[in-house]
Amino acid sequence: TKPNKLHQEATKYVSAKAQAHLISLMLEEEVLTEKEEEIYKRGRNTNSHTKAKNADVVTYRMSTGF
């Protein structure tokens, strides 16, 4: 069905896995400024009060930082 297909496509962009992959590419290609990278690291390293539902801890923290 069309709504199901739309949901599947949207999930590719908004999932923790997709966000972690995107930030990895951005860090690898050095597209972030020093300040942006500092902010990312602060977000990544912050204590989380929730658990990732469909991602491992590292992926979840990377996507949180993003």
N, C-alpha and C positions, 0 to 999 in steps of 0.2 A: 504494500500500500504506500501511497505517496507520503503521508505523515511519518510512517515508520522509516522510510528512506531518508527523509529530511532529518529526522532525529539521529540516525546513524551517521550521517555526514557531519552534523553539528558536533557530535560527540568526539569526532576525530580532532577537533580544534580546542575543545574546552576541557578535555579530560586532564587529569594530573600527569598522565604519561605524555600526552602531546605537549603540555606546557613545559615539562621537564626537558623534553627533547629540544624544544625551541630555545630555551635559555641555554642549554648546552651548546647549541650551534652559535648563539650570540656570543657566548664567552670564548668559544674556540676561535671565532673570526674577529674577536676584539672589537665589536661594534658598540659596546657600552662605554660610556665615559667612566672615569675613575669614581666619580660620585655615584653614578648609577650602579656600578658594580658593588660599591660599599653598601648601598641601600639594599641591593639584592641579598648580599651576605647577611645583613642584619635580619632580614625577613626569613631567610633560610635557617638561621641559627636560633630564632626565637622559640620559646617553649610553646608547644601546641597543647591545647586542652582536649583536642579531638583526635581520633584515630582515622587513618586512611581506610576507606571502605574497599577500594579496588586497586590499591597501589602499595608498593613496599615503602618503608619508612624514608629511604633516600629519595625516591621519586617524589613522594609527598612533600618532603621538605624543600626540594628544589622548586616544585611548582608553587609552594607557598611563598618562597622568596621572589618568584617571578611576579 
